Amino acid sequence: LLWIKQDYKSMIVELKKIAVSDPENKLSSYYNALCMCKLEYDTKITIPAIQEEIRKNEPDCYLFNALGEQYIRGGLKDFAEKWFSKAVIINQDYKDAYYNLIEIYKETGNNQGILEAYKNFLRIKFDLVKNIEYIQLLYRLKYYSETIIEIQKILPSLPENYKLLRILANSYRFMKNWDNAIMIYRQVLVKDPDSEIVLQSLVYCLDQGGRILSAIELLDGA
């Protein structure tokens, strides 16, 4: 109950009592190590404690993830990725480990790794901020089809988001889907009628889509 309430201080007090009466209690030492991590004890204490629990127990995603987090806290980021990866091998629905992998891969520039981590994290939990980050990364890496799919998932929640609409329109244009590109660029132009870039993009799509007269009329009215 204390663990669910995240009352880690009280939990450590109770765990110490158990340790006195039952020094061999594995569950007590297991939760004591995790609580020390949650309370951000010095990593000189937490890292050996978690390592000892990993040695004593069966493979455990929570211990693996905790060790990765403690390595980061202790300035040993190079050791962290391995343990987050081991955590999601054991539990493929462990969102905290995927979140940690995302943050690690941001720093290391592992694009394929971070795409997979985003995909799995968002499979488990709807998170608008992380979803937008994922979309921006897909777009930057020129995965335009995937970019469109992801935008379509969240656009109902953000129908007026100018940046998302721009990315969507551009993605359709790069895929030569002229009709959809034209439709979205028109929406964007309504929101930003003074944008020369949007206007030029719309004219280009009209021209490429065989609507030359519409392109001319648009330029004449600009």
C-alpha positions in Angstrom: 0.0 0.0 0.0 2.8 2.4 0.8 4.5 1.6 -2.5 1.2 2.4 -4.4 0.9 5.7 -2.4 4.6 6.4 -3.3 5.3 7.0 0.4 8.8 5.7 0.1 10.1 7.2 3.3 7.6 5.4 5.4 8.1 2.3 3.5 11.9 2.3 4.2 11.1 2.6 8.0 8.8 -0.4 7.8 11.3 -2.4 5.7 14.1 -1.8 8.2 11.8 -3.3 10.9 11.3 -6.4 8.7 15.1 -6.6 8.1 15.8 -6.7 11.8 13.3 -9.5 12.5 14.0 -11.3 9.2 17.4 -10.5 7.8 17.0 -13.0 5.0 13.8 -11.5 3.7 14.4 -11.1 0.0 11.3 -9.0 -0.6 12.3 -6.5 2.1 15.8 -5.9 0.6 14.3 -5.8 -2.9 11.9 -3.0 -2.1 14.4 -1.2 0.1 16.8 -0.9 -2.8 14.0 0.4 -5.1 12.9 2.9 -2.4 16.4 4.3 -2.0 16.4 4.9 -5.7 13.0 6.6 -5.6 14.3 8.9 -2.8 17.5 9.6 -4.7 20.0 8.3 -2.2 23.6 8.8 -3.1 24.4 6.6 -6.2 27.4 5.2 -4.2 24.7 3.5 -2.1 21.9 2.9 -4.7 24.0 1.4 -7.5 25.6 -1.4 -5.4 22.2 -2.0 -3.7 20.4 -2.5 -7.0 23.3 -4.6 -8.4 23.1 -6.9 -5.4 19.3 -7.3 -5.9 19.9 -8.2 -9.6 22.4 -10.8 -8.5 20.0 -12.3 -5.9 16.8 -12.3 -8.0 15.4 -13.6 -11.2 15.7 -11.1 -14.2 13.5 -8.2 -13.2 12.5 -5.3 -15.4 12.1 -2.9 -12.5 15.6 -3.6 -11.1 17.1 -3.2 -14.6 15.3 0.1 -15.2 16.3 1.4 -11.8 20.0 0.5 -12.4 19.9 2.4 -15.7 18.4 5.4 -13.9 21.0 5.3 -11.2 23.8 5.1 -13.7 22.4 8.3 -15.3 22.2 10.0 -11.9 25.8 8.9 -11.2 27.1 10.4 -14.5 27.6 6.9 -16.1 25.2 7.3 -19.0 27.1 4.9 -21.2 26.1 2.1 -19.0 22.4 3.0 -18.8 21.2 2.0 -22.3 22.0 -1.6 -21.8 19.8 -1.9 -18.7 16.8 -0.1 -20.2 17.1 -2.4 -23.2 17.2 -5.4 -20.9 14.1 -4.2 -19.1 12.0 -4.0 -22.2 13.1 -7.4 -23.3 11.6 -8.8 -20.1 8.5 -6.6 -20.2 7.6 -5.2 -23.6 4.9 -3.0 -22.1 7.2 -1.2 -19.6 6.7 2.4 -20.6 9.1 3.9 -18.1 12.0 2.0 -19.7 10.9 3.1 -23.2 10.8 6.7 -21.9 14.3 6.4 -20.6 15.5 4.9 -23.9 14.0 7.9 -25.7 16.0 10.3 -23.6 19.2 8.3 -24.0 18.8 8.0 -27.7 18.2 11.7 -28.0 21.7 12.3 -26.7 23.4 9.5 -28.6 21.7 10.2 -31.9 20.5 6.6 -32.4 17.7 7.4 -34.8 16.4 3.8 -35.4 16.6 3.1 -31.7 14.6 6.2 -30.7 12.0 5.6 -33.4 11.4 2.2 -32.0 11.3 3.5 -28.4 8.8 6.3 -29.3 6.6 3.7 -31.2 6.5 1.4 -28.2 6.0 4.1 -25.6 3.1 5.6 -27.6 1.6 2.1 -28.1 1.3 1.8 -24.3 0.4 5.4 -23.3 -1.2 8.3 -25.2 1.1 11.3 -24.6 0.6 14.3 -26.8 4.0 15.9 -26.2 5.9 12.7 -27.0 3.6 12.1 -30.0 4.5 15.5 -31.4 8.2 14.8 -30.8 7.8 11.5 -32.6 6.1 13.2 -35.6 8.8 15.9 -35.8 11.5 13.1 -35.8 9.7 11.1 -38.5 9.4 14.2 -40.6 13.1 15.2 -40.1 14.1 11.7 -41.1 11.9 11.9 -44.2 9.5 9.1 -43.2 6.6 11.0 -44.7 4.0 8.2 -44.9 4.5 7.5 -41.2 4.4 11.2 -40.4 1.0 11.5 -42.1 -0.3 8.5 -40.2 0.8 9.9 -36.8 -0.5 13.4 -37.5 -3.9 12.0 -38.5 -4.0 10.2 -35.1 -3.7 13.3 -33.0 -5.1 16.1 -35.3 -8.6 15.7 -33.9 -7.1 16.7 -30.6 -5.3 19.7 -32.1 -7.3 20.7 -35.2 -5.9 24.3 -35.1 -2.2 23.4 -34.7 -0.5 25.4 -37.4 2.8 23.6 -37.2 1.2 20.1 -37.5 -0.8 21.2 -40.5 2.3 22.6 -42.2 4.2 19.3 -41.6 1.1 17.4 -42.9 0.9 19.5 -46.1 4.6 19.3 -46.7 4.5 15.5 -46.2 1.8 15.1 -48.8 3.7 17.3 -51.2 6.9 15.3 -50.8 4.9 12.2 -51.5 3.4 13.9 -54.6 -0.1 13.5 -53.2 -1.1 16.8 -54.8 -4.8 16.8 -53.9 -4.3 16.3 -50.2 -1.4 18.7 -50.2 -3.5 21.4 -51.9 -6.4 20.8 -49.4 -4.1 21.2 -46.3 -2.1 24.1 -47.8 -5.4 26.0 -48.3 -6.2 25.4 -44.6 -2.7 26.6 -43.6 -3.0 29.7 -45.8 -6.2 30.7 -44.1 -4.4 30.7 -40.8 -1.3 32.5 -42.2 -2.4 34.5 -45.3 0.8 36.5 -45.5 3.1 33.5 -45.7 5.0 33.6 -49.0 6.3 30.1 -48.5 2.9 28.5 -48.0 1.5 30.4 -51.0 4.4 29.2 -53.2 4.0 25.7 -51.9 0.3 25.8 -52.8 0.9 27.2 -56.2 3.5 24.5 -56.9 1.1 21.7 -55.9 -1.7 23.2 -58.0 0.7 23.3 -61.0 2.0 19.8 -60.4 -1.6 18.5 -59.9 -2.7 19.9 -63.2 -4.6 22.9 -61.9 -2.6 25.5 -63.7 -5.5 28.0 -64.0 -6.2 27.8 -60.3 -2.5 28.4 -59.7 -2.5 31.5 -61.9 -5.7 32.8 -60.3 -4.1 32.4 -56.9 -1.0 34.3 -57.9 -3.1 37.1 -59.5 -5.1 37.5 -56.3 -2.1 37.5 -54.0 
